[in-house]
Amino acid sequence: MFGPPFTFLGPTLFLVLFVASALISALLILGYPFILFWEEKKTIEALKLVGYTITWLAFYILLILLILIVA
């Protein structure tokens, strides 16, 4: 689509940006539950927060899929 890559730098840059994005996303989603679990010893609250986050993400994914199917 964009032509052949001339060096290994393009795919390497893509992978580095992908890993950095995954790390930032993981810190945003799991940072506070980790603090609740590790420092404040609130295991149930941390697990609830992770569960609520997963539930909302699944809801948004299903909503987007529904919109794509209907449209």
Backbone as JSON, one array per atom type, in Angstrom:
{
  "sequence": "MFGPPFTFLGPTLFLVLFVASALISALLILGYPFILFWEEKKTIEALKLVGYTITWLAFYILLILLILIVA",
  "N": [[0.82, -1.19, 0.0], [1.89, 1.28, 0.87], [4.26, 1.06, -0.33], [7.42, -0.72, -0.52], [9.27, -1.21, 2.5], [12.33, 0.48, 3.13], [14.31, 0.17, 4.98], [15.0, -1.43, 8.14], [14.03, 0.26, 10.03], [11.45, 1.37, 9.91], [9.46, -0.74, 10.51], [10.51, -1.32, 13.05], [10.2, 1.08, 14.47], [7.41, 1.21, 14.42], [6.77, -1.05, 16.06], [7.94, -0.27, 18.5], [6.46, 2.03, 19.11], [3.95, 0.82, 19.34], [4.31, -0.87, 21.57], [4.88, 1.07, 23.53], [2.44, 2.43, 23.55], [0.75, 0.36, 24.46], [1.81, 0.02, 27.03], [1.28, 2.53, 28.24], [-1.53, 2.5, 28.12], [-2.05, 0.27, 29.75], [-1.06, 1.2, 32.19], [-2.83, 3.31, 32.66], [-5.26, 1.96, 32.91], [-4.82, -0.08, 34.81], [-3.38, 1.07, 36.87], [-4.46, 2.49, 39.21], [-6.07, 0.39, 40.39], [-3.93, -1.34, 41.05], [-2.59, 0.17, 42.99], [-4.6, 0.24, 44.93], [-4.7, -2.5, 45.55], [-2.03, -3.25, 46.28], [-0.87, -1.27, 48.03], [-2.9, -0.25, 49.72], [-4.21, -2.49, 50.5], [-6.76, -3.32, 49.67], [-8.28, -5.55, 48.34], [-10.73, -6.53, 47.28], [-12.02, -4.18, 46.36], [-10.19, -3.38, 44.41], [-10.34, -5.51, 42.56], [-13.03, -5.27, 41.85], [-12.98, -2.79, 40.56], [-11.34, -3.34, 38.33], [-12.97, -5.26, 37.13], [-15.28, -3.69, 36.58], [-14.15, -1.93, 34.74], [-13.44, -3.68, 32.63], [-15.99, -4.57, 31.97], [-17.24, -2.19, 31.04], [-15.57, -1.62, 28.85], [-16.14, -3.86, 27.23], [-18.84, -3.38, 26.78], [-18.71, -0.99, 25.26], [-17.33, -1.95, 23.02], [-19.19, -3.83, 22.01], [-21.29, -2.07, 21.47], [-20.17, -0.47, 19.43], [-19.75, -2.45, 17.49], [-22.41, -3.18, 17.03], [-23.41, -0.79, 15.93], [-21.87, -0.72, 13.6], [-22.82, -2.99, 12.29], [-25.53, -2.42, 11.88], [-25.41, -0.1, 10.38]],
  "CA": [[0.0, 0.0, 0.0], [2.76, 2.45, 0.94], [5.53, 0.71, -0.96], [8.26, -1.57, 0.32], [10.14, -0.47, 3.43], [13.71, 0.49, 2.66], [15.19, -0.26, 6.07], [14.29, -2.05, 9.25], [13.63, 1.29, 10.99], [10.0, 1.57, 9.89], [8.8, -1.74, 11.36], [11.0, -1.2, 14.43], [9.52, 2.24, 15.05], [6.01, 0.81, 14.65], [6.7, -1.93, 17.22], [8.26, 0.5, 19.7], [5.28, 2.86, 19.4], [2.88, -0.07, 19.78], [4.61, -1.28, 22.95], [4.71, 2.25, 24.39], [1.0, 2.66, 23.67], [0.21, -0.68, 25.34], [2.26, 0.31, 28.4], [0.52, 3.67, 28.74], [-2.9, 2.05, 28.33], [-2.07, -0.61, 30.92], [-0.89, 2.03, 33.39], [-4.06, 4.07, 32.89], [-6.35, 1.08, 33.3], [-4.49, -0.92, 35.97], [-2.57, 1.78, 37.86], [-5.16, 2.7, 40.47], [-6.34, -0.9, 41.05], [-2.69, -1.85, 41.64], [-2.37, 0.91, 44.24], [-5.57, -0.27, 45.9], [-4.35, -3.86, 45.93], [-0.7, -3.41, 46.85], [-0.55, -0.36, 49.12], [-4.0, -0.06, 50.66], [-4.71, -3.84, 50.85], [-8.19, -3.39, 49.38], [-8.31, -6.49, 47.22], [-12.07, -6.6, 46.68], [-12.26, -2.95, 45.61], [-9.34, -3.4, 43.22], [-10.92, -6.46, 41.61], [-14.28, -4.67, 41.36], [-12.63, -1.73, 39.62], [-10.89, -4.0, 37.1], [-14.17, -5.86, 36.54], [-16.1, -2.63, 36.0], [-13.46, -1.43, 33.55], [-13.59, -4.67, 31.57], [-17.4, -4.56, 31.58], [-17.5, -1.01, 30.21], [-14.89, -1.79, 27.57], [-16.91, -4.82, 26.45], [-20.06, -2.69, 26.37], [-18.39, -0.07, 24.16], [-17.01, -2.75, 21.83], [-20.45, -4.34, 21.48], [-22.03, -0.94, 20.91], [-19.55, -0.12, 18.16], [-20.07, -3.53, 16.55], [-23.83, -3.05, 16.68], [-23.53, 0.35, 15.02], [-21.29, -1.11, 12.32], [-23.68, -3.99, 11.65], [-26.77, -1.78, 11.48], [-25.14, 0.96, 9.37]],
  "C": [[0.87, 1.26, 0.0], [4.11, 2.19, 0.27], [6.38, -0.11, 0.0], [9.09, -0.73, 1.29], [11.59, -0.6, 2.99], [14.68, 0.01, 3.72], [14.34, -0.96, 7.12], [13.75, -1.02, 10.23], [12.12, 1.5, 11.03], [9.26, 0.56, 10.74], [9.24, -1.66, 12.82], [10.32, -0.04, 15.14], [8.06, 1.91, 15.35], [5.89, -0.06, 15.9], [6.98, -1.19, 18.51], [7.07, 1.39, 20.08], [4.12, 2.02, 19.9], [3.09, -0.5, 21.23], [4.45, -0.12, 23.92], [3.23, 2.55, 24.6], [0.35, 1.62, 24.59], [0.6, -0.43, 26.79], [1.47, 1.46, 29.01], [-0.93, 3.28, 29.02], [-3.01, 1.17, 29.57], [-1.91, 0.19, 32.2], [-2.16, 2.81, 33.71], [-5.17, 3.18, 33.43], [-6.05, 0.36, 34.61], [-3.71, -0.2, 37.06], [-3.26, 1.93, 39.2], [-5.57, 1.38, 41.14], [-5.09, -1.51, 41.68], [-2.38, -1.14, 42.95], [-3.34, 0.44, 45.31], [-5.15, -1.64, 46.43], [-3.06, -3.9, 46.75], [-0.48, -2.55, 48.09], [-1.66, -0.27, 50.16], [-4.64, -1.37, 51.08], [-6.22, -3.97, 50.7], [-8.39, -4.26, 48.14], [-9.66, -6.5, 46.52], [-12.36, -5.36, 45.85], [-11.43, -2.91, 44.34], [-9.91, -4.34, 42.16], [-12.24, -5.94, 41.04], [-13.98, -3.62, 40.3], [-12.16, -2.3, 38.29], [-12.09, -4.63, 36.39], [-15.08, -4.83, 35.9], [-15.46, -2.08, 34.72], [-13.61, -2.39, 32.38], [-15.03, -4.7, 31.06], [-17.71, -3.37, 30.67], [-16.8, -1.1, 28.87], [-15.64, -2.77, 26.67], [-18.21, -4.18, 25.94], [-19.8, -1.76, 25.19], [-18.04, -0.83, 22.89], [-18.28, -3.3, 21.2], [-21.3, -3.24, 20.86], [-21.48, -0.54, 19.55], [-19.85, -1.18, 17.1], [-21.52, -3.46, 16.1], [-24.06, -1.91, 15.7], [-22.99, 0.01, 13.64], [-22.17, -2.1, 11.58], [-24.95, -3.32, 11.11], [-26.52, -0.79, 10.34], [-24.75, 0.41, 8.04]]
}
